[in-house]
Amino acid sequence: MPTKLKDRADRKTAKRDAKKRQIAESAILALKELGYANTGLRDIAAHSDLSLGMLHYYFEDRAELIIYCVEIYKQEFVRKFVDALETAHGRDQVIDAFTEALVASIVDDNMTHRLWYDIRTQAMFDEAFRPVVANIEEALIGILRTAFDKAGHGAPSNIDIHYALLDGAFRYIMQAQIGAPARTRDELTALFQKLLSQIL
């Protein structure tokens, strides 16, 4: 392909990708408020000030849009934890950094986490969601593996079970914060420090 045509195609692709992300970021706001089961493309269009035709132009159906939204959200979630652990060395620093990231995520993003757990549950019934859920959980297990490595000892062979324990506790604690928070930030910090000291 001639260089000019390739450059034009690359610009067109980049523009399309930017628009898809913009639509998805608007859709996430509607999904956080309404949840998966209560949100159709018309609801997303209304909440996003977009036409239904625009949504269909960029996404084949609701499942494709929601999968794209969840991927964007979890990429950002994973990046925050990677950044938090980057400068941590030794068990104490890892526990502190990991705790801070978990608490900040619950305080700042609990409504978005609600969407993630909603989609993860739907994956048990709708196979369209299974690949993206599996990929995201592999990335989350990778975060925990990094934490073990940076704490000074390798990850255990059953790292997936350690992840499941931490994830179960995180979901339970996060759910209690929806609406009227059950714990203060300091209480959350103390709770996760204790939990991580038992896991790591």
C-alpha positions in Angstrom: 0.0 0.0 0.0 1.4 3.5 -0.9 2.6 5.5 2.0 -0.1 8.3 1.6 -2.9 5.7 1.5 -1.5 3.9 4.5 -1.2 7.2 6.5 -4.8 8.1 5.5 -6.0 4.7 6.6 -4.1 5.0 9.9 -5.6 8.4 10.6 -9.1 7.1 9.9 -8.6 4.2 12.2 -7.2 6.4 15.0 -10.1 8.8 14.6 -12.6 5.9 14.7 -10.9 4.4 17.8 -11.0 7.8 19.5 -14.7 8.1 18.8 -15.4 4.6 20.1 -13.6 5.4 23.3 -15.5 8.6 23.7 -18.8 6.8 23.2 -17.8 4.1 25.7 -16.7 6.6 28.3 -20.2 8.2 28.1 -21.8 4.8 28.1 -20.0 3.8 31.3 -21.7 6.6 33.1 -25.1 5.3 32.2 -24.1 1.7 33.0 -22.8 2.7 36.4 -26.1 4.3 37.2 -28.5 1.7 35.7 -26.6 -1.6 35.7 -26.3 -4.1 32.9 -29.8 -5.6 33.1 -31.6 -2.3 33.1 -29.6 -0.6 30.3 -30.3 -0.9 26.6 -28.8 1.0 23.7 -31.6 3.5 23.8 -30.8 4.2 27.5 -27.2 4.6 26.7 -28.0 6.9 23.8 -30.2 9.1 25.9 -27.7 9.3 28.8 -24.9 10.1 26.3 -26.6 12.6 24.1 -25.9 10.3 21.1 -28.3 9.0 18.5 -29.1 5.3 18.4 -27.8 5.2 14.9 -24.4 6.5 16.1 -24.2 3.7 18.6 -25.1 1.1 16.0 -22.5 2.6 13.6 -19.7 1.9 16.1 -21.0 -1.1 17.9 -22.9 -4.1 16.5 -25.0 -4.6 19.6 -25.3 -3.9 23.4 -22.9 -6.8 24.3 -20.1 -5.4 22.1 -20.5 -1.9 23.6 -20.5 -3.2 27.2 -17.5 -5.5 26.6 -15.6 -2.5 25.2 -16.6 -0.4 28.2 -15.5 -3.0 30.7 -12.2 -3.5 28.9 -11.5 0.3 29.1 -12.5 0.4 32.8 -10.3 -2.6 33.9 -7.3 -1.4 31.8 -7.4 1.8 33.9 -7.9 -0.2 37.1 -4.9 -2.5 36.3 -2.7 0.5 35.3 -3.3 2.1 38.7 -2.2 -1.0 40.5 0.8 -1.4 38.3 1.8 2.2 39.0 1.2 1.8 42.7 3.5 -1.3 42.9 6.2 0.0 40.6 8.2 1.8 43.3 7.3 -0.6 46.2 10.1 -2.8 47.4 9.9 -5.3 50.2 6.8 -6.7 51.9 5.9 -3.7 54.0 6.0 -1.3 51.1 4.1 -3.6 48.9 1.4 -4.0 51.5 1.2 -0.2 52.0 1.1 0.5 48.2 -1.4 -2.3 47.5 -3.6 -1.2 50.4 -3.6 2.5 49.3 -4.6 1.4 45.8 -7.4 -0.9 47.0 -8.9 1.8 49.3 -8.7 4.5 46.7 -10.4 2.3 44.2 -13.3 1.5 46.6 -13.7 5.1 47.6 -13.4 6.6 44.1 -14.7 3.9 41.8 -17.2 1.7 43.7 -20.0 2.3 41.2 -17.8 1.2 38.4 -16.8 -1.9 40.3 -20.5 -2.7 40.6 -20.7 -2.8 36.8 -17.7 -5.2 36.7 -19.2 -7.6 39.1 -22.5 -7.4 37.2 -20.8 -8.3 33.9 -18.7 -11.1 35.6 -21.9 -12.7 36.8 -23.5 -12.3 33.4 -20.6 -14.2 31.9 -21.9 -17.4 33.6 -25.0 -17.1 31.5 -23.8 -15.3 28.3 -20.7 -16.7 26.6 -20.1 -13.4 24.8 -18.7 -12.0 28.0 -16.5 -15.0 29.0 -13.4 -14.1 27.0 -13.2 -10.5 28.2 -13.9 -11.6 31.8 -11.2 -14.3 31.6 -8.6 -11.8 30.1 -9.4 -9.2 32.8 -9.1 -11.8 35.6 -5.8 -13.0 34.2 -4.5 -9.4 34.4 -5.8 -9.1 38.0 -4.0 -12.3 38.9 -0.9 -10.8 37.3 -1.1 -7.8 39.7 -1.2 -10.1 42.7 1.7 -12.2 41.2 3.7 -8.9 40.9 2.9 -8.1 44.5 4.3 -11.4 45.7 7.4 -10.9 43.6 8.0 -7.4 45.0 7.3 -8.5 48.5 10.4 -10.7 48.2 9.1 -14.1 47.6 7.7 -15.8 44.5 4.0 -16.2 43.9 2.5 -19.5 45.2 1.4 -22.2 42.7 -2.2 -21.6 43.7 -2.0 -17.8 43.0 -5.5 -18.0 41.5 -7.0 -19.1 44.9 -5.2 -16.2 46.6 -6.7 -13.9 44.0 -10.2 -15.4 44.6 -9.8 -14.8 48.4 -8.7 -11.2 47.9 -11.3 -10.5 45.3 -14.1 -12.0 47.4 -13.1 -9.8 50.4 -12.8 -6.7 48.1 -16.3 -7.3 46.6 -17.9 -7.8 50.0 -16.2 -4.6 51.5 -16.9 -2.6 48.3 -20.6 -3.6 48.3 -21.0 -2.4 51.9 -19.7 1.1 50.8 -22.4 1.6 48.2 -25.0 4.2 49.4 -24.1 5.0 53.0 -20.4 3.9 53.5 -20.1 1.3 56.2 -16.4 2.1 57.0 -14.2 5.3 57.0 -11.2 5.5 54.8 -8.9 4.8 57.8 -11.0 1.8 58.7 -10.7 0.5 55.2 -6.9 1.0 55.2 -6.5 -0.9 58.5 -8.7 -3.7 57.2 -6.8 -4.2 53.9 -3.4 -3.9 55.6 -4.4 -6.7 57.9 -5.9 -8.8 55.0 -2.8 -8.3 52.8 -0.5 -9.2 55.6 -2.2 -12.6 55.9 -2.1 -13.1 52.1 1.4 -11.8 51.3 
